[in-house]
Amino acid sequence: MSKIIIDKETKEVKYILDDDEKFNMGADVTVFIGRGAGGCNIIARYIGTNTHELIEGVALPSGTDKSKHGNKYCYKNNEFATNPKYEDDQRD
C-alpha cells in the first residue's frame, strides 16, 4: 500500500509515497524528509493542505513507475485513471 498526494480541484496525483516515507505537510508547503539526492530534504512549495489532499492505504495500478507519476494519473472515487492531459514524454 502507498500514500498519494492529490490536487483537491483537479484530482491529479502529484506524489506517490511509500507507507514509511516521512514528510511534513503544512498549509502551503510540504517537506519530504531525506527524499533528495544524498538524503537531502525536498521542499515542495504550493503543495500543502490548503490545495492538496493526502490519501493513505492506496493500492497502485500494476506497473506504476513511481519516478514518473506527476500528473500522469487522476484519483477519483477511490480509483486511478490516466490523466487525459498527460503526455508520456513531458517528464523525460
N, C-alpha and C positions, 0 to 999 in steps of 0.2 A: 504494500500500500504506500501511497505517496501523499504529499500535500501539494496543492496548487494555489497560485495567487492569480485571480482573475480581475479584469476591469469590471466594475459594477454595472456600467452602462452598456458596453459592447459585448460583454461576456467572453472577451478574448483571453486566452491563457497567457499570462505574462511570464510566469516562472513555474517550473516543476521542481519540487524539492523532495529529497529522501525524508522519511519519517523522522530520522535522527538529526537532520540538518538544523543547525542553530541560527537564529536570526531574531532581530528586534524590529517589529513593525510599529512605527509611530503614525501620527495623523498624516504627515506629508512626506515621510521618508522611511525606507527600510534598509537596515544594515544586515548583510549576510556575513556571519562570523566565519572567517577562515576559508571562504569560498574562492578567493582570488589566487593568483599565482604566488607561490611561496607561502601560502597560508594567510595572505593579507585579507582584510575585510573588504567587502564591496559595498559601496553606498549607492542605493538606487533612489535618486530624487524623484519626486512626483509619484512614487509607488507607496501609498500609505492607506490607512484605514478610511480616510475621507473619500477616496475614489476607487479603492480596491478591496477585495474580499479574500480571506484565507479560507480554503476548504480542505478539511483533513479526511483521511481514510479513503482516498480516491484510488480506484484501480485504473491504471493507464491502459490505453489501447495497445494491442500487440504491436511490437516493432517500433514503439515510440523512441525517438532519439532525443534524449534529454538535452543534448547540447544544441539542438536546432528546433526549439519549441516555441520561441517567442512569437506570438500571434498566429502560429500555424493552426491552432485549434481554438474552437469556442467550446464552452462548457455551460450547457443549459439543461435544466430539469434532470440533473444527475447523469447527463450523457455527454460524451465528446462528439464533436462534429468537425470536419475540416472547414477551416475558415475560407469562404469563397474569395476573400480579398488577398489571401496569402499567395505569394509567388515563391516556388521552390528555390529559386536562385537568389532571393533577396538577402539571405544570411550567409552566403558563401563569400 
